[in-house]
Amino acid sequence: MIRKCLFPAAGYGTRFLPATKSMPKEMLPIVNKPLIQYGVEEAVSAGLDQIGFVTGRGKRALEDHFDTNVELEHQIAGTDKEALLTDIRALIDRCTFAYTRQVEMKGLGHAILTGEPLMGGEAFAVVLADDLCVHTDESVLSQMVALYRTHQCSIVAVEEVPLDKTASYGIVSGEALDESLVRVSAMVEKPEPEVAPSNLAVIGRYILTPDIFDILKRIPPGRNNEVQITDALNEQAKQGAVLAYRFKGQRFDCGSIEGFVAATEHIFRRDYAPGANYPTKQDR
């Protein structure tokens, strides 16, 4: 069983300056719920209730969000606003939260390695909150956890991207096992289109086996002189121990302004527009 989920959340979010000058990018709201909460809700939907955060300077708001606010809750007690805290209260009651700090920004692989004390010697999930994944039936993490139960190896979520976008992603190649699974033989971090082995790009959902930490400790820095999780996964792939999964659902790149706006529009139309299940502003 997988019980733990790690959220690397130490980045500065410079593409959203000045909004992220004093606010974590993970706290940017999609309508009225921050990105990080969507990610934790996805983890819980997959049965993962031990949540770890790798944070950095200026990220205290993340810890405060997953805690009670006595003054606020007292102020809105008995009003119709109280219902707006139902979802976050449910997460606080169900999950345990642990935090550690990444002192230097040395890449995603280094951030994950920093989270080793929180994850222990067992398989765990990694969610990048920048990638908001929506679905109709099962969440992306739920799909991946089900696959892990069968295959017991590292799994990365992938989607096809235009060839001219490969330089923005880790790209995988390998043997197709079926229409949704690829046994990864190689992974390349942000290759230029002319040398990309495919257009299958890794997005911000991973399940990693605990040996990934030993690999991260010994591999040299890669692209941009950073410790790349792609390089560590490539080592596992040489042993046939990595699967790439074409997930069911839709992913929004909320690390970009265009993707953030598209996600906001999608969630508003799904949950808040007239006719949606969530009460509209007029109804509240």
N, C-alpha and C positions, 0 to 999 in steps of 0.2 A: 504493500500500500504506500502511496505517496501522501504525505501529510503536510509538507512544508512548501512555501512559495516565497521566492526572493524577489524583491523589487529594487533594482539599481536605480537610485534617485538622487545622484549627487551632481548631475549636470547643471549648467548655468542657464540653459534655455535662451541663449543669446538671440535666436531668431525672433523672439517675442519681446525684446526690449522696446520700450522701457517698462512694460507690464511686469516683467520678471526681474526687475532690478532689486526688489525687496520681497517678492513672492515666488515660491517654488513653481516651476513650470507645471509640475504635476498637480498643482492646485488650481490651474486654469479651469474654469467651469464649462462643461458642455451643457448649455441651458442653466440649470441650477445645481448641478452635481459635479464635483471636481473629477478630473481624469483619474486620479489615483483611486477614488472610490469605485469607479467602474471596474478598474483592474482587480481590486480586492473582492468585489462581488463576483467577478468571474472565477477567481480562485476558489471562493466558497462554494460556488455552483458545482465545482469539480471535486468537492470534499476536502479541500485544503484549508485548514483553519489555523495553522501555525504560520504567521506572516512575519517575514523579516524585511527590513528596509536598510539599504546602504545609502546613507545620506551624506550631506556635506554642510559647509557653512551656510547659514541663512535658511535652513530647511526645517526649522522648529515647527512651522505650521503643520507639517505632516503629522508629527507626533500629537499636536494639539487636536487635530481633526479627529483622530481615532481615540478620543478621550471624552469624558463628560464635561460639559460647561454648566456648572451649577447656576451661575447667575442668569445665563440665557434661558435655561430650561425653567427656572423659577419665573422668569418674566413672561414666558409664553404659556405656562401651565394653564390648562382649561380653555385655551383659545383654539381656533381652527388652525393656527400655525403649528401647534404641537405635532400634528400628523406629519409635517414635513421632515421631522427628525426620526420617523419610524425606521427607515432603511438603515441609517447610520447607527442607531441604537442597537438594531439587530446584529450588525457586524461587531460592535463593541462587546456585546454580550456573548457572541459565539466564538470570536477569535482571540488568540493571544498574539501580542505584537512585541517585536524585539527590534532594536535599532543599533547600528554601528556606523561609524563615520569613515568615509574614504578621504584621507587627508590630502592626497594628490590625485589629480585626474590623469590616470595612465591607461585609459581604455576600458571597454566593457569587460574584457577578461580579467583585468585587475579589480574592477568593481565586484565581480562575482567571487573572485578569490578573497576579497575583503570580507565577504559574507560567509566564509566557511565556518566561523564559530557559531553562526546562527543556524546553519543547516545540518551540522553534524555529519555522521558517516552514513547517510542514506540518500536515496534518489530524491530529487526535488525539482520543482518547476521554477522557471524564471519568467517574469512578465515585465515588459517595457511598457510603461503606462502611456507613452507617446502613441503607441499603436492601439487604437480603440477598435475592438472586434465586436461586431454585432452578428446575431444569428437568429434563426427561427425556431429551432428545436434545442439542440445541445450547444453549449458554449464551446469555443475552440479548445479551451483547456480540458473540458470534460471529454471531448473527442480524443485528445492526446493521452489523457490518463487511461482511457479504455484501451488504447493501443499499447501503452506501456505494460499493462497487465498481461498482454499476450506476448510481447516481444522482449521486455526486460532490457532495453537498451536506450541510449540517448535518442531523442526525437526532436526535430526542429520543424516548425510550421513554415511552409513555403507557399508562394504564389507566383504566377507568371507576371513578369514586368516587361515593358518595351525594351528592346535591346539597347536603346540609347540611354537607358536608366541603370544599366548594370553597375556603373561606377559608384552608385550610391548604396549598394547592398553587398552582403555576402552571397555568393552564387554557388550552387551545388551542381554536381553531375553524378551520374551513377546508373544503376540498372533498375528499370521499372519493374516492381513486383506486381502491381496492379494499377488501375487508373488513378489511385490516390496516393500510393506509396512508392518511394524510391529508396533502394539501398544505396547510400551515399558512398562513392569511391573517392571523391575529392571535393574540397571546398576552397574557394578563392575569395579573399576579401577585396571587394570593390574593384573588380577588373574592368578595364576599358572594353567597350563593345567588341572591338576587333579580336580580343583574346579571351572573352568570356566563354566558358565551356557550355553554358546554356543560358536561358533567361529565367530559371527558377531561383527566386530570391528568398532568402531567409527573412522572416519578419519577427516581431518581438514576442514570440512565444517559444519556450524551450522546455524540455524535460531532460535533465542531466543526471547521469549516474555519478556517484561520489568520487570515482577515480579521476574525474575532470580536475579536481583540485591539485592532485599530484602533477598532472600534465601542465597546468597553469603555472606551477611553481618552477618548472624546469625549462619551459620553452623560452626562447629569447624574444625580446620585443619585435613586433612585426611592423606592418604599415604604420606610418606616422610615428614610429618609435614607441608604439603602445602595445600592451599585452592584449592580443586579439582572441576573443572566444572562438572565432572562426579557425584560427591556427590550432587551438586545442582540440576542437571537434574534428579537424582534419586528421589529427593523430589517432583519435578513436576510429575514424572512418577507415583507416588503413587496416584495422582489425575487423572490419565489417560490422562495427558496433554503433552505427548512426543511421537512422531512418529520417527521410524527409517526407513530410505529410502535406498533401494538398488539402487544406481544411475546407469545411463547409461553412460559409458565412461571408461577411464582407468586412474588410479592414480599411480603416481611415488613418492616414498618416497625420496625426495631430501634432507632430513636431514641425509641420509646415503650416503656414497661415492658410493656404488653400485647403489643405486637408482638414484643418481645425474648423474652418467655416462650413465645409461640406458635412462634417460630422455633426455640428450643431444643428444644421438644417434637417439632417436625417432624424436625429433624436427628437427634435421639436415636432416634426410631422408624425413620427411614430407614437410619441408619448404625451404630447401636450396640445396638439392642434385640436380643434373641435371634432368630436367623433372618436378621439383616442380614449383609452381607458383612464388615463390620468386626468383629474379635473383641470379644466382650463382656468386661466386667471379670473375670468368672469364668474366661474362657479365657486371659487374659494372665498 
